[in-house]
Amino acid sequence: MDKKLYRALVVTAVALTVLWIGWSLYDAYLRESLPGEQAWHAANKYFEDGNYEQALREYETALRSNPEFLPALRGRARSLMQLGRSTEALATFDEAIGRAPEFGPTYANRGILHDRLGHYEAAIADYDRALALDSELAEGPHWLTRFLRLQPDKPPSIADRAAYLRDQLAKPESERLLRVPEVDEQQRPYKK
């Protein structure tokens, strides 16, 4: 190998290592964090791993440290939804929407909950509101998110689901197919 190229690669590797160590030290010791932020990060990891009980505990720890920490409240609502605690999840989504009515993903998640509960008109209304506030939600999960979740096929987005529900609700009741468990299970809560 050419000596100049080798030297350039070594310098680049050393520089990147020093930058990474510097960033790690800054992030761990020097950066100011909000009360509850560390518990929120832990909760997000548990949630992504599918450990919703532990995620809920960590989100609640974050909220005890900082009751105004809205991302933890949203995470709590998503965890409750995944755990099937629908009444609590709906109340928590409503509280999060009351605090930040312009945040589209919360409407999307409440729509998913309404959809799971069979409240299809409410689901459509929430999906539409979410899409009006954040048009990127129509695209569904980013390819990198799907890669990390080992999800090669793009799941239906809330725009797809809203269109499907409208189509099915327009049919006579005896011809409607509102649930397809294999497809419905692919729909995951939104996080931003």
C-alpha positions as CSV (number, residue, x, y, z in Angstrom):
1,M,0.0,0.0,0.0
2,D,1.2,3.5,-0.8
3,K,2.8,5.2,2.3
4,K,0.8,8.4,1.7
5,L,-2.5,6.6,1.5
6,Y,-1.6,4.5,4.6
7,R,-0.7,7.7,6.5
8,A,-4.0,9.4,5.4
9,L,-6.0,6.4,6.6
10,V,-4.2,6.3,10.0
11,V,-4.8,10.0,10.5
12,T,-8.4,9.7,9.6
13,A,-8.9,6.8,11.9
14,V,-7.2,8.6,14.8
15,A,-9.2,11.8,14.2
16,L,-12.5,10.0,14.1
17,T,-11.7,8.1,17.3
18,V,-10.7,11.3,19.1
19,L,-13.9,13.0,17.8
20,W,-16.0,10.0,19.0
21,I,-14.4,10.0,22.5
22,G,-14.8,13.7,22.7
23,W,-18.5,13.6,21.8
24,S,-19.0,10.7,24.3
25,L,-17.4,12.6,27.1
26,Y,-19.4,15.8,26.3
27,D,-22.7,13.9,26.0
28,A,-22.1,12.0,29.3
29,Y,-20.6,14.7,31.5
30,L,-20.9,18.2,30.1
31,R,-24.2,18.5,28.3
32,E,-27.0,19.6,30.4
33,S,-30.0,17.3,30.3
34,L,-33.5,17.8,31.3
35,P,-34.8,16.1,34.5
36,G,-36.1,12.6,33.4
37,E,-34.2,12.6,30.1
38,Q,-32.0,9.6,31.0
39,A,-35.1,7.5,32.1
40,W,-36.8,8.6,28.8
41,H,-33.8,7.3,26.8
42,A,-33.9,4.0,28.7
43,A,-37.7,3.8,28.1
44,N,-37.3,4.3,24.4
45,K,-34.8,1.5,24.2
46,Y,-37.1,-0.8,26.1
47,F,-40.0,0.2,23.9
48,E,-38.1,-0.5,20.7
49,D,-37.1,-3.9,22.1
50,G,-40.8,-4.7,22.7
51,N,-40.4,-4.6,26.5
52,Y,-43.5,-2.4,27.1
53,E,-43.9,-3.0,30.8
54,Q,-40.3,-1.9,31.5
55,A,-40.7,1.0,29.0
56,L,-43.8,2.1,30.9
57,R,-42.0,2.1,34.2
58,E,-39.2,4.2,32.8
59,Y,-41.5,6.7,31.1
60,E,-43.3,7.0,34.5
61,T,-39.9,7.5,36.2
62,A,-39.2,10.3,33.7
63,L,-42.6,11.9,34.4
64,R,-42.1,11.8,38.2
65,S,-38.8,13.6,37.7
66,N,-40.3,16.1,35.2
67,P,-44.1,16.1,34.9
68,E,-43.9,18.6,32.0
69,F,-41.6,16.3,29.9
70,L,-44.0,15.8,27.0
71,P,-42.0,13.1,25.1
72,A,-42.2,10.9,28.2
73,L,-46.0,11.4,28.3
74,R,-46.3,10.4,24.7
75,G,-44.2,7.3,25.3
76,R,-46.3,6.4,28.3
77,A,-49.4,6.6,26.1
78,R,-47.8,4.4,23.4
79,S,-46.7,1.8,26.0
80,L,-50.2,1.7,27.5
81,M,-51.6,1.1,24.1
82,Q,-49.2,-1.7,23.3
83,L,-50.0,-3.3,26.7
84,G,-53.7,-3.3,25.9
85,R,-54.6,-0.8,28.6
86,S,-56.8,1.2,26.2
87,T,-58.7,3.4,28.6
88,E,-55.5,4.7,30.2
89,A,-53.8,5.0,26.9
90,L,-56.7,7.1,25.4
91,A,-56.7,9.4,28.5
92,T,-52.9,9.8,28.2
93,F,-53.1,10.5,24.4
94,D,-55.8,13.1,25.1
95,E,-53.6,14.8,27.8
96,A,-50.7,14.9,25.4
97,I,-52.9,16.4,22.6
98,G,-54.2,18.9,25.1
99,R,-50.7,20.0,25.9
100,A,-49.4,20.1,22.3
101,P,-52.3,20.1,19.8
102,E,-50.1,20.8,16.8
103,F,-48.0,17.5,17.1
104,G,-49.3,15.1,14.4
105,P,-47.8,11.8,15.6
106,T,-49.9,11.9,18.8
107,Y,-53.1,12.1,16.7
108,A,-51.7,9.2,14.5
109,N,-51.2,7.1,17.6
110,R,-54.6,7.9,19.0
111,G,-56.0,7.0,15.7
112,I,-54.3,3.6,15.8
113,L,-55.8,3.1,19.3
114,H,-59.3,4.0,18.0
115,D,-58.7,1.7,15.1
116,R,-57.8,-1.2,17.3
117,L,-60.9,-0.5,19.5
118,G,-63.2,-0.5,16.4
119,H,-63.9,3.2,16.6
120,Y,-63.3,3.6,12.9
121,E,-64.8,7.1,12.4
122,A,-62.7,8.4,15.3
123,A,-59.7,6.7,13.8
124,I,-60.2,8.3,10.4
125,A,-60.6,11.7,12.0
126,D,-57.4,11.3,14.0
127,Y,-55.5,10.0,10.9
128,D,-56.7,13.0,8.9
129,R,-55.7,15.5,11.6
130,A,-52.3,13.9,11.9
131,L,-51.7,14.0,8.1
132,A,-52.9,17.7,8.0
133,L,-50.4,18.6,10.7
134,D,-47.5,16.4,9.5
135,S,-47.6,15.2,5.9
136,E,-44.5,13.1,6.3
137,L,-46.6,10.6,8.3
138,A,-48.2,9.5,5.0
139,E,-44.9,8.0,4.1
140,G,-44.7,5.6,7.0
141,P,-41.5,4.5,8.6
142,H,-38.2,5.5,7.0
143,W,-36.2,2.7,5.3
144,L,-33.6,2.9,8.1
145,T,-36.2,2.4,10.8
146,R,-37.6,-0.6,8.9
147,F,-34.1,-2.0,8.5
148,L,-33.4,-1.7,12.3
149,R,-36.8,-3.4,13.0
150,L,-36.0,-6.2,10.5
151,Q,-39.0,-5.1,8.6
152,P,-38.2,-5.4,4.8
153,D,-41.7,-4.6,3.5
154,K,-43.1,-1.2,4.0
155,P,-46.1,-1.5,6.4
156,P,-49.3,0.4,5.6
157,S,-49.2,4.0,6.6
158,I,-52.0,5.9,8.4
159,A,-52.9,7.4,5.0
160,D,-53.2,3.9,3.6
161,R,-55.3,2.8,6.6
162,A,-57.6,5.8,6.5
163,A,-58.2,5.2,2.7
164,Y,-58.9,1.6,3.4
165,L,-61.3,2.3,6.2
166,R,-63.2,4.9,4.1
167,D,-63.5,2.3,1.3
168,Q,-64.8,-0.4,3.7
169,L,-67.2,1.9,5.5
170,A,-68.8,2.9,2.2
171,K,-69.8,-0.7,1.6
172,P,-72.9,-2.4,3.0
173,E,-72.2,-3.6,6.5
174,S,-72.3,-7.3,5.5
175,E,-69.5,-6.8,2.9
176,R,-67.1,-4.9,5.1
177,L,-63.7,-6.3,6.1
178,L,-62.3,-3.9,8.7
179,R,-59.8,-6.1,10.3
180,V,-57.0,-8.2,8.7
181,P,-54.9,-9.3,11.7
182,E,-51.8,-10.2,9.7
183,V,-51.7,-6.7,8.2
184,D,-53.1,-4.8,11.3
185,E,-50.3,-6.2,13.5
186,Q,-47.7,-4.6,11.2
187,Q,-48.9,-1.1,12.1
188,R,-46.6,0.3,14.8
189,P,-47.0,3.5,16.9
190,Y,-45.3,6.6,15.6
191,K,-42.5,8.3,17.4
192,K,-40.7,11.6,16.6
